[in-house]
Amino acid sequence: MYLLGHPVAHSLSPAMHSAAFGALGLTHEYELRDVAPEDLAGAVDGLRSPDTLGANVTVPHKERIVPFLDAVAPEALRIGAVNTVVKTEDRLRGENTDRAGFTAALDESGVFVRGKRVLVLGAGGAARAVIIALTKGGARIEVANRTQARARLLASLFGVTAVAWPERLDGYDLVVNATSAGLHGEDPLAGMALPRKMVVVDLVPMREETVLLTRARAEGCVVVDGLLMLLHQAAGSFTLWTGREAPLEAMRAALPRMV
Ligand code: NAP
């Protein structure tokens, strides 16, 4: 198995998948492949070799990989991004396990969204997966994005409400950071008070807790760490490749801060 991305060096996925293969006594290996955009077609073709079950896909290839695949699952098409490639015989199918991973992370954290007022930050593939999950869960969804036109487009496609980047968070039950702000120590909600008891979900999966989550915890919010979604989306990929239930606890133990 491979992770196709650019860059990929800091990924937590190899540790999780290696632990999963080990726990089930499987001999597969999971390798990082740093693929420049111009080399993507060749890298995808390489997945057709007999010893490969598939791959994970990350930034910046999740959207641009679609034309190189033989088929794309309906949910991945709706999200507009592929995070998992599954090889069956010599056909490559694109899948996306982020929506299910997000839902499982909320469930595990005891967070219920039905009827709740939720603000989603971001308008990329992660935001789309989150909006599909929250819609299924019956939440009342508002979306804001740095580039407002993208939020408006996404809102019209998914039947949710686009709002300007917030100045206050009063009235929201839950806020989801589905932007990449946080990867380099930024706080996407800097300068805004976080109401006590609000649920703060930060998708940015980091070895060290993000600045947003540390602040949310200190201000009395309920926090859901992107590492938990990372775990569950990886479990989904594992099952798609192997047909086996993922050994969740072995995978969890391979992540930082999860025990
Ligand atoms: P993407 O398609 O590249 O979208 C990036 C989004 O972040 C855009 O909405 C962009 O706004 C916004 N953004 C970037 N820098 C920003 C900043 N400094 N301030 C405010 N907004 C900013 O990426 P994606 O695939 O949706 O992923 C988004 C994040 O989710 C990444 O950090 C990724 O690692 C994470 N993620 C986590 C998991 C998990 O399992 N935990 C799964 C999927 C994704 P503009 O439109 O204005 O550029």
Boltz pocket constraint, residues with backbone or C-beta under 6 A from the ligand:
constraints:
  - pocket:
      binder: B
      contacts: [[A, 59], [A, 62], [A, 98], [A, 101], [A, 121], [A, 122], [A, 123], [A, 124], [A, 125], [A, 126], [A, 127], [A, 145], [A, 146], [A, 147], [A, 150], [A, 177], [A, 178], [A, 179], [A, 180], [A, 181], [A, 183], [A, 186], [A, 188], [A, 202], [A, 203], [A, 204], [A, 205], [A, 226], [A, 227], [A, 229], [A, 230], [A, 231], [A, 233]]
      max_distance: 6.0
